Amino acid sequence: MSSYKTRQAQRAIDRFAERYGQARLDFACHAALPLALTPDLLYALWFNFNEDVNGVPLNVPWIAVANLLLSPLCQEVGYELYAIEQPIRDALAQKLIDNERFGLKRAQQIAQFLDQYVDRFFISDDLDTQELGQAQRLAAYAFANPQQLVAYLDAVYQRPLSTPQMIRFASLVESVSYPIANWHTAEPETKTQFARAQTISESLAAYARGDVATAVSTLQANFAAPADVAIRETAVPLPADLLGSLTPPPTDNPDTTAAALRQYFDDYLSRLLFDVSGKLETALRAIARWLAEPNDAPIMVITGQPGSGKTNLAANFVKTMQAGGQSFPLNAQTFGGYHFCQDDRPETVDPQLFVRALSQQLAERFVSFRTFLPADPPAAAATLEELADQLLTQPLQRLLALPNRSATDPYQSSFSPTDPYESPFMADYLVVLVDDLDAAVSYAGNRVLWMCVCGCKRPCPDCAFCSPPTSPVRCAIC
């Protein structure tokens, strides 16, 4: 905590003490241990802790609950839900510990009471109530049982977390860090383990916000290898794309590397919110109209300024196809595959890996495409033109030339889990989406652009490219 925030917190506490007196200040110190406050919880604290540890009455009036909640020390964060700002909360808790009438014994008594108080929260059907109980229990563990806190966090991070959960737990870990760092309740090993939990939570929060570079650099600065990313003994399961950034996939087997891209893209998509409102819905309907018109050009270029939402649109298009595409309407059976080029991930902008990865998606999705691939995969030394011809152009031409695809070419439903394995292929085209092709052009030059554009000539797939308004991609295509 900065010295400025510490001084600000102390001034706020001094003003409260000057206005309300010592008894209400003692009560505020007791109220500093929970992460969040409700009138019910404060009245319970007032009723149960009306004496100091020596049995001397505190003489705190019942109106102290309203005095505290309505004072500048508290902020309303929800309906009948309040919180004390972290610097003020830490300073009040420290006053409780330093006061010989209370000390660490009183802090642990309050923590034990709080742990019991929130038991009823976990049988509630309301998710917000359960999460509040979880937060209060973490605070209780931090004061009364730091070792239990570390064990709890270790269990939390052993299971996959959604991006909102990553951000939420990072905030919770930071909120309960003060007693671990400043009091003598935790053993040295417990403090070390909690410090690792802080590092992991901060890294995953950065990852959840899209700042993968910060997440990677933080983990690499504190852990020698991904297997060492652990709070206690068991390594924390990291998202596949974050793990891939820590340990780049091997490049000696290009097919293995290409296969790893699919898992990376799945994880990448899972972090992007599904949002089809407003401009996104309009854009998706425009794509649907383009696909529905057989005489339209086989290439659609989606342009926009950096940060305007092109990647979000691309992700939502994929997710719409995964959901069946019915709402726009989009024919999910025509979706061949997708690729997200990212300039900070070399394997995503390598044109040869692009060809191999897209071919693997098509082979997984369409049974006949798989049978049209060469028996012997192209060697690692094959040229881009050879790869594109053997793994994409020839198999696609044969696939789309089948006289009766509805009978001979069932497709594997890897995008829509509600469809049966053998559903007919209903259109005379396939759709491939490529996001940020300019990143690939910057990495590999116009050869990859040439390969993609030439590959979009019928009877090969329709392609949707996302690109800035002024770019080599748009200039070459348009």
Summary of the structure (lengths in Angstrom):
residues: 478
radius of gyration: 29.3
end to end distance: 54.8
largest distance: 93.2
contacts: 1491
relative contact order: 0.07
helix: 60%
strand: 8%
